[in-house]
Amino acid sequence: MRKIASAVLTLSLIGILLVAVAQLPEFGSEYSPAHNYVSRAYLEEAMHETGAMNIITGIILDYRAFDTFIEATVMFTGTIAVMLLLRKEGGADEQRNT
C-alpha cells in the first residue's frame, strides 16, 4: 500500500511540475522575468558605476559582493559540517591501543 501511495504522490508531483513548466514563457521571450529593468540597468550602467572593465566582474564584486560572500560562507559551513560528521572517531593513538 505504501508503494502505491508513494507512486501516486510522485506521479502527481511530476504532473504539477509539467503543467507549471508548460506555463513558462519561451526562452528568449521579451516577457521572460529575466528581461526586466534590473538587467537593463546592469548592462547600461555597470561599467560607469563600478569602474570595472568587465561587466560580469563589476556585477559580482560590486552589486552582489555581500550575497557572494554569504554564499561562500554557507558553502564553507556546509563543508565543515560534512567533514565533522564523516570523521573517524578517535585519533591514530586510540585506534592502536584498542
C-alpha positions in Angstrom: 0.0 0.0 0.0 2.9 2.4 0.8 4.4 1.7 -2.6 1.1 2.6 -4.4 0.7 5.8 -2.3 4.3 6.9 -3.0 3.9 6.2 -6.7 0.6 8.2 -6.9 2.3 11.1 -5.0 5.3 11.0 -7.2 3.2 11.0 -10.4 1.1 13.8 -9.0 4.1 16.0 -8.3 5.5 15.2 -11.8 2.2 16.3 -13.3 2.1 19.5 -11.4 5.7 20.4 -12.4 5.0 19.6 -16.0 2.0 21.9 -16.0 4.0 24.6 -14.3 6.8 24.3 -16.8 4.4 24.5 -19.8 3.2 27.9 -18.4 6.7 29.4 -18.5 7.5 31.9 -21.3 9.7 30.7 -24.2 13.4 31.0 -23.9 14.4 34.5 -25.1 10.9 35.9 -25.0 10.6 39.6 -24.1 8.1 38.6 -21.4 10.6 36.5 -19.6 11.3 37.6 -16.0 15.0 37.8 -16.8 14.3 40.7 -19.2 13.3 43.4 -16.7 14.6 46.9 -15.8 17.2 45.5 -13.4 19.1 43.6 -16.1 18.8 46.6 -18.5 20.2 48.8 -15.7 23.1 46.4 -15.0 24.1 46.3 -18.7 23.8 50.0 -19.3 25.3 51.4 -16.1 27.6 48.7 -14.7 30.9 49.9 -16.2 30.2 53.5 -15.3 29.0 52.9 -11.7 31.6 50.3 -10.8 34.6 51.4 -12.8 35.3 47.7 -13.8 36.4 47.0 -17.3 34.3 43.8 -17.3 30.6 43.9 -16.7 30.4 40.5 -15.1 33.2 41.4 -12.7 31.5 44.6 -11.8 28.2 42.9 -11.1 29.8 40.2 -8.9 32.2 42.3 -7.0 30.2 45.5 -6.5 26.5 44.8 -6.8 26.5 41.3 -5.5 29.6 41.2 -3.2 27.7 40.7 0.0 25.5 38.0 -1.5 28.6 36.2 -2.9 30.3 36.4 0.5 27.3 34.9 2.2 27.1 32.1 -0.4 30.8 31.3 0.2 30.2 31.3 3.9 27.3 28.8 3.6 29.4 26.5 1.4 32.3 26.6 3.8 30.0 25.9 6.8 28.4 23.0 5.0 31.8 21.5 4.1 32.9 21.8 7.7 29.7 20.1 8.9 30.1 17.2 6.5 33.7 16.8 7.5 32.8 16.7 11.2 30.0 14.1 10.5 32.2 11.9 8.5 35.4 12.0 10.6 36.6 8.8 12.3 36.2 8.6 16.0 39.4 8.9 17.9 42.9 9.6 16.7 45.6 7.2 15.5 46.9 6.6 19.1 43.4 5.5 20.3 43.0 3.1 17.4 46.3 1.3 18.1 45.5 0.8 21.8 42.2 -0.9 21.2 
